Amino acid sequence: MTDLLDAPTTTSAPVEHRLQLEWTITHDVSPAVWIGRYEGLFVGMVEERVPEGFTATTRLGRGLGNFETLEDAQEAFYRR
């Protein structure tokens, strides 16, 4: 089972739009945590790790790595 979302593909032109995850920050914990959902289903989270940066974890607990920026951590949920 894969935890990553594939970008939609077509054969006629390069893909410029991909499926968008919705990110919600929770202020109930510190440091901050962003919850990622796709069509209402939990897909994973990004945790802020001061001063290291951000870490991304899938819904099944698979670590996607540590990242310098929030955007890079969120981007890790898409297959390249």
Buried (B, 14 or more C-beta within 10 A) or exposed (E): EEBBBEEEEEEEEEEEEBEEBEBEEEEEEEEBBBBBBBEEEEBBBBBBEEEEBBBBBBEEEEEBEBBEEBEBBBBBBBEE
